[in-house]
Amino acid sequence: MGTLSEQLARRIESDLTLEQQAIVNAKGRTVVIACPGSGKTKTVAYRLAKLLLEWPDPKSGIAILSFTNNAIREIESQIESLGLEYPLQTPHFLGTIDSFLTQNLFRPYGHLVMSCTSSPQIVPKEQRAILQQFMPSDAPKIWISKKKPGVVHLDNVHYLPSGDLDLSSVPKDVREKISERYKEALHKAKLEYAKAGLATHSDVVYWGYKLLTSERHQWIADALRTKYGEWIVDEAQDTSDFHERIMNLLWGSQNITGILVVGDPDQAIFEWNKAKPDFLLRLKDKEGWNCPPLTENWRSSQLICNATHPFRNPTLFSKPSPANGPEAGLSVHPILLVFPLNQCQRLPSILQILWQTRYVVRPLTWTQN
């Protein structure tokens, strides 16, 4: 059988493609721009297993971050299947980036920038009425019409990196009626509930950023760079501007060299929540970053890869991904339906008809509509 390290070495050689093996063994700062179905999270898990078995420093750990709990659970499952113990022991961290910020910045140090006297707490959305109590009693009313007052819930009011308020999550009809005086009331309310030791999930990210950019508290960033000597970021296409700034602050210009960032810019699912998939492209163009590819699709047929190719970034993917999985040779042609905006409401019923009638071979056509 051999040692666990020897078993893992054989698994890496037998289970992974040459592209995936190159990423498992990559050195330095590495960004991977992957195609769909290329085994991103599996590759991340194998790299993590290899690092854990070779890890030399009991005082420093590996930080493995993602943006969804599903991705974290998949990494956990892969780690256990490779024979490693889970949960990971201190000083390593495996979890979402927001849980990392909560555990390593917000809870232990948030009071330093929030002006509260104890460890701050997150207010869940179902208890958001607690926050409304901090609105000043003399705050002006918002009137959408003569008979319809508007309401702004404080958990929909977020901070920008500058400290200004982002009101984009407030319903448009209410947002358009907000006066400068009302904005001042919102800002005052957020500061008041922060002093009471309360925060929304988006506030956690903001206060973490404030800690890392504070000259007075620079020791916190230094301590985290010492605590985590290797970083892995999965599903990095869902990185927001705030998260990008925070990661750059944590890594420093040259402080951390062992970094792997993996993602697919065409699979960003959190763009509605300000995700910026071009984060990957900026890393790709930075000096000192390696960029090995993950180009093989192991989940779809070649016909699917061909059909979806026109919707991908042409500067990153000049040709369709090669399909190499068990479904690669399926001969069922995809049907591409393109709807003008004024017909979008018809889409669900048409999809139902397609399902019921089981359309099969149909030539792929391209339209500008």
C-alpha positions as CSV (number, residue, x, y, z in Angstrom):
1,M,0.0,0.0,0.0
2,G,2.8,2.4,0.9
3,T,2.5,5.6,2.9
4,L,-0.4,8.1,2.5
5,S,1.9,10.4,0.5
6,E,2.9,7.5,-1.8
7,Q,-0.8,6.6,-2.2
8,L,-1.7,10.2,-3.0
9,A,1.1,10.4,-5.6
10,R,-0.3,7.4,-7.4
11,R,-3.9,8.9,-7.2
12,I,-2.7,12.2,-8.7
13,E,-1.1,10.3,-11.6
14,S,-4.0,8.0,-12.2
15,D,-7.0,10.3,-11.5
16,L,-5.9,13.6,-13.0
17,T,-5.0,14.8,-16.4
18,L,-1.6,16.3,-17.3
19,E,-3.2,19.8,-17.1
20,Q,-4.7,19.1,-13.7
21,Q,-1.4,17.6,-12.4
22,A,0.5,20.7,-13.5
23,I,-1.8,22.8,-11.3
24,V,-1.5,20.4,-8.3
25,N,2.3,20.8,-8.5
26,A,2.4,24.5,-9.4
27,K,4.8,26.8,-7.6
28,G,4.6,30.5,-6.8
29,R,1.6,32.7,-7.6
30,T,-0.7,30.9,-10.0
31,V,-4.0,31.8,-11.6
32,V,-6.0,29.2,-13.5
33,I,-8.7,30.3,-15.9
34,A,-10.7,27.1,-16.5
35,C,-13.4,26.0,-18.8
36,P,-16.7,24.5,-17.5
37,G,-16.5,20.8,-16.5
38,S,-12.7,20.9,-16.2
39,G,-12.6,19.6,-12.7
40,K,-11.6,22.8,-11.0
41,T,-12.7,21.9,-7.5
42,K,-11.3,18.3,-7.7
43,T,-7.9,19.7,-8.8
44,V,-8.0,22.2,-5.8
45,A,-8.8,19.3,-3.4
46,Y,-5.9,17.2,-4.7
47,R,-3.5,20.2,-4.4
48,L,-4.7,20.8,-0.9
49,A,-4.1,17.1,0.0
50,K,-0.6,17.3,-1.3
51,L,0.2,20.5,0.6
52,L,-1.3,19.0,3.8
53,L,0.9,15.9,3.6
54,E,4.0,17.9,2.9
55,W,3.3,20.8,5.2
56,P,6.4,21.7,7.2
57,D,5.4,24.4,9.6
58,P,3.1,23.6,12.5
59,K,2.8,27.3,13.4
60,S,1.5,28.4,9.9
61,G,-1.4,27.1,7.9
62,I,-3.2,26.9,4.6
63,A,-6.2,29.1,3.9
64,I,-8.6,27.5,1.4
65,L,-11.4,29.9,0.4
66,S,-14.4,29.6,-1.9
67,F,-17.7,31.6,-2.4
68,T,-20.2,28.8,-2.0
69,N,-20.8,26.2,0.7
70,N,-21.4,23.6,-2.1
71,A,-17.8,24.0,-3.3
72,I,-16.5,23.7,0.3
73,R,-18.5,20.5,0.8
74,E,-17.1,19.1,-2.4
75,I,-13.5,19.8,-1.3
76,E,-14.3,18.2,2.1
77,S,-15.7,15.1,0.4
78,Q,-12.6,14.8,-1.9
79,I,-10.2,15.3,1.0
80,E,-11.9,12.5,2.9
81,S,-11.9,10.2,-0.1
82,L,-8.2,10.7,-0.4
83,G,-7.7,9.4,3.2
84,L,-7.1,12.6,5.0
85,E,-8.7,13.6,8.2
86,Y,-11.5,16.2,8.2
87,P,-12.2,18.7,9.6
88,L,-8.8,20.2,9.1
89,Q,-6.9,21.0,12.3
90,T,-5.6,24.4,13.4
91,P,-3.8,26.4,12.0
92,H,-5.5,25.5,8.6
93,F,-8.7,27.1,7.4
94,L,-11.3,25.7,4.9
95,G,-14.5,27.7,4.3
96,T,-16.1,30.5,2.5
97,I,-14.3,33.9,2.2
98,D,-17.0,35.5,4.3
99,S,-16.7,33.0,7.1
100,F,-12.9,33.6,7.0
101,L,-13.4,37.3,7.4
102,T,-15.9,36.7,10.3
103,Q,-13.5,34.3,12.1
104,N,-10.2,36.0,11.5
105,L,-11.2,39.7,11.4
106,F,-14.7,40.7,12.4
107,R,-15.3,38.8,15.6
108,P,-11.9,39.2,17.2
109,Y,-11.0,42.7,16.0
110,G,-14.2,44.4,14.6
111,H,-14.7,46.4,17.8
112,L,-11.4,48.3,17.1
113,V,-13.0,50.1,14.1
114,M,-16.8,49.8,15.0
115,S,-16.4,51.7,18.3
116,C,-18.2,49.0,20.2
117,T,-17.0,47.6,23.5
118,S,-17.4,43.9,22.9
119,S,-17.1,41.2,20.2
120,P,-19.6,42.3,17.4
121,Q,-22.5,40.1,16.3
122,I,-24.1,39.5,12.9
123,V,-27.9,40.3,12.6
124,P,-29.6,37.7,10.4
125,K,-32.0,38.9,7.8
126,E,-35.0,37.5,9.6
127,Q,-34.2,39.8,12.5
128,R,-33.6,42.9,10.5
129,A,-36.3,44.8,12.4
130,I,-33.6,45.1,15.2
131,L,-31.6,47.4,12.9
132,Q,-34.6,49.7,12.1
133,Q,-34.7,50.8,15.7
134,F,-31.5,52.8,15.1
135,M,-33.1,55.1,12.5
136,P,-33.2,58.6,13.9
137,S,-36.7,59.6,15.0
138,D,-36.5,62.8,13.0
139,A,-35.5,61.1,9.8
140,P,-37.6,62.5,6.9
141,K,-40.3,60.3,5.3
142,I,-40.0,58.9,1.8
143,W,-43.1,59.2,-0.3
144,I,-43.3,57.3,-3.5
145,S,-46.7,58.9,-4.1
146,K,-49.0,61.1,-2.1
147,K,-50.5,58.0,-0.4
148,K,-47.7,55.5,-0.5
149,P,-44.7,55.9,1.9
150,G,-41.5,54.2,1.1
151,V,-39.4,52.1,3.4
152,V,-35.6,51.5,3.4
153,H,-34.4,48.5,5.3
154,L,-30.9,49.0,6.7
155,D,-29.8,45.5,5.7
156,N,-30.3,46.7,2.1
157,V,-27.9,49.6,2.6
158,H,-24.3,48.6,2.1
159,Y,-20.9,50.3,2.4
160,L,-18.6,51.1,-0.5
161,P,-14.8,50.9,0.1
162,S,-14.8,54.7,0.4
163,G,-17.3,54.5,3.3
164,D,-20.1,56.0,1.2
165,L,-23.4,54.2,1.0
166,D,-24.4,51.9,-1.8
167,L,-28.2,52.0,-2.2
168,S,-28.4,49.8,-5.3
169,S,-30.2,47.0,-3.3
170,V,-33.0,49.4,-2.4
171,P,-36.0,49.1,-4.7
172,K,-35.7,51.6,-7.5
173,D,-39.0,53.4,-6.9
174,V,-37.9,54.1,-3.3
175,R,-34.3,54.8,-4.2
176,E,-35.2,57.6,-6.6
177,K,-37.1,59.4,-3.8
178,I,-34.2,59.4,-1.3
179,S,-33.0,62.8,-0.3
180,E,-29.6,63.8,0.8
181,R,-31.0,64.4,4.3
182,Y,-32.3,60.9,4.3
183,K,-29.0,59.5,3.2
184,E,-27.4,61.3,6.2
185,A,-30.0,59.6,8.5
186,L,-29.1,56.2,7.0
187,H,-25.4,56.7,7.5
188,K,-26.0,57.8,11.1
189,A,-28.1,54.7,11.7
190,K,-25.4,52.4,10.4
191,L,-22.8,54.0,12.7
192,E,-25.1,53.8,15.7
193,Y,-25.9,50.1,15.3
194,A,-22.2,49.4,14.7
195,K,-21.5,51.1,18.1
196,A,-24.0,48.7,19.6
197,G,-21.9,45.8,18.2
198,L,-24.2,44.8,15.4
199,A,-23.6,44.2,11.7
200,T,-25.1,42.8,8.6
201,H,-23.3,40.3,6.4
202,S,-22.1,43.0,4.0
203,D,-20.9,45.1,7.0
204,V,-18.6,42.2,8.0
205,V,-16.8,42.6,4.7
206,Y,-16.6,46.4,5.1
207,W,-15.3,46.3,8.6
208,G,-12.7,43.7,7.7
209,Y,-11.5,46.0,4.9
210,K,-11.3,48.9,7.4
211,L,-9.2,46.8,9.7
212,L,-6.8,45.9,6.9
213,T,-6.4,49.4,5.6
214,S,-5.9,51.0,9.0
215,E,-2.3,52.1,9.7
216,R,-3.0,51.9,13.4
217,H,-3.9,48.2,13.1
218,Q,-1.4,47.1,10.5
219,W,-0.3,44.4,12.9
220,I,-3.5,42.5,12.1
221,A,-2.6,42.0,8.4
222,D,1.0,41.1,9.4
223,A,-0.3,38.5,11.8
224,L,-2.6,36.9,9.2
225,R,0.2,36.7,6.7
226,T,2.2,34.9,9.3
227,K,-0.7,32.7,10.3
228,Y,-1.4,31.5,6.7
229,G,1.6,30.8,4.5
230,E,-0.3,29.3,1.6
231,W,-3.6,30.4,-0.1
232,I,-6.1,28.6,-2.4
233,V,-9.1,30.4,-3.8
234,D,-11.7,28.3,-5.6
235,E,-14.6,29.7,-7.7
236,A,-12.7,33.0,-7.9
237,Q,-15.0,34.2,-10.7
238,D,-17.4,35.3,-7.9
239,T,-14.9,37.7,-6.3
240,S,-16.3,41.1,-5.6
241,D,-14.4,44.4,-5.6
242,F,-14.3,44.3,-1.8
243,H,-13.0,40.7,-1.7
244,E,-10.4,41.5,-4.3
245,R,-9.1,44.4,-2.3
246,I,-9.1,42.4,0.9
247,M,-7.2,39.5,-0.7
248,N,-4.5,41.8,-2.2
249,L,-4.1,43.4,1.3
250,L,-3.8,40.0,2.9
251,W,-1.3,38.7,0.4
252,G,0.8,41.8,0.3
253,S,3.0,42.7,-2.7
254,Q,5.6,40.0,-2.1
255,N,4.8,38.7,1.4
256,I,2.9,35.5,0.2
257,T,4.2,33.6,-2.7
258,G,2.2,30.3,-2.4
259,I,-1.1,31.3,-4.0
260,L,-3.5,29.4,-6.3
261,V,-6.6,31.2,-7.7
262,V,-9.0,29.1,-9.8
263,G,-12.1,30.1,-11.6
264,D,-14.1,30.4,-14.9
265,P,-15.1,34.0,-15.8
266,D,-18.0,32.6,-17.8
267,Q,-19.6,30.9,-14.8
268,A,-20.0,33.9,-12.4
269,I,-23.2,33.2,-10.5
270,F,-22.9,36.2,-8.1
271,E,-22.7,39.1,-10.6
272,W,-26.0,40.2,-9.3
273,N,-24.2,40.6,-6.0
274,K,-21.3,42.6,-7.4
275,A,-19.0,39.7,-8.4
276,K,-16.3,40.8,-10.8
277,P,-15.1,37.8,-12.8
278,D,-12.5,40.0,-14.5
279,F,-10.5,39.7,-11.3
280,L,-9.0,36.6,-12.9
281,L,-8.0,38.5,-16.0
282,R,-6.3,41.2,-13.9
283,L,-4.2,38.5,-12.1
284,K,-3.4,36.9,-15.4
285,D,-1.9,40.1,-16.6
286,K,0.1,40.8,-13.4
287,E,3.8,40.3,-13.4
288,G,4.9,37.3,-11.4
289,W,1.8,35.2,-11.9
290,N,1.8,31.9,-13.7
291,C,-1.3,31.0,-15.8
292,P,-1.5,27.3,-16.6
293,P,-4.7,26.3,-18.4
294,L,-7.6,23.9,-17.7
295,T,-9.2,23.5,-21.1
296,E,-10.7,20.0,-21.2
297,N,-14.4,19.6,-20.5
298,W,-15.2,16.3,-18.8
299,R,-18.9,16.8,-18.2
300,S,-20.4,17.7,-21.6
301,S,-20.6,16.4,-25.1
302,Q,-18.5,18.0,-27.9
303,L,-21.7,19.3,-29.5
304,I,-22.6,21.2,-26.3
305,C,-19.0,22.6,-26.1
306,N,-19.4,23.8,-29.7
307,A,-22.8,25.3,-29.2
308,T,-21.8,27.3,-26.1
309,H,-18.5,28.5,-27.4
310,P,-19.9,31.7,-29.1
311,F,-21.0,32.9,-25.7
312,R,-17.6,32.7,-24.1
313,N,-14.8,35.3,-23.9
314,P,-13.1,35.2,-27.3
315,T,-9.8,36.6,-26.0
316,L,-9.5,33.7,-23.5
317,F,-11.0,30.8,-25.5
318,S,-10.3,31.0,-29.2
319,K,-11.9,27.6,-29.9
320,P,-14.4,25.3,-28.2
321,S,-13.2,23.2,-25.3
322,P,-12.4,19.6,-26.2
323,A,-14.9,17.2,-24.6
324,N,-13.1,14.2,-23.1
325,G,-15.6,12.7,-20.7
326,P,-18.0,9.8,-21.1
327,E,-20.6,12.1,-22.6
328,A,-18.2,13.5,-25.2
329,G,-19.5,11.5,-28.2
330,L,-23.3,12.0,-27.6
331,S,-24.9,12.8,-31.0
332,V,-27.9,14.7,-29.7
333,H,-27.6,18.3,-31.1
334,P,-28.4,21.1,-28.8
335,I,-31.1,23.6,-29.8
336,L,-30.2,27.2,-29.5
337,L,-33.2,29.5,-29.0
338,V,-32.7,33.3,-29.0
339,F,-35.5,35.6,-27.8
340,P,-35.9,39.3,-28.2
341,L,-36.3,41.1,-24.9
342,N,-40.0,41.7,-25.5
343,Q,-40.6,37.9,-25.7
344,C,-38.7,36.7,-22.6
345,Q,-41.9,36.1,-20.7
346,R,-42.7,33.3,-23.2
347,L,-39.5,31.4,-22.4
348,P,-40.8,29.1,-19.6
349,S,-43.8,27.8,-21.7
350,I,-41.6,27.2,-24.7
351,L,-39.1,25.3,-22.7
352,Q,-41.9,23.1,-21.4
353,I,-43.1,22.4,-25.0
354,L,-39.5,21.5,-25.9
355,W,-39.3,19.1,-23.0
356,Q,-42.6,17.4,-23.8
357,T,-42.0,17.0,-27.5
358,R,-38.3,15.9,-27.1
359,Y,-36.8,17.8,-30.0
360,V,-33.7,16.0,-31.3
361,V,-31.3,16.6,-34.1
362,R,-31.5,20.2,-35.2
363,P,-28.8,22.3,-37.0
364,L,-27.2,25.0,-34.8
365,T,-28.0,28.5,-36.1
366,W,-26.7,31.9,-34.9
367,T,-28.8,35.0,-34.7
368,Q,-28.1,38.6,-33.8
369,N,-31.4,39.1,-32.0
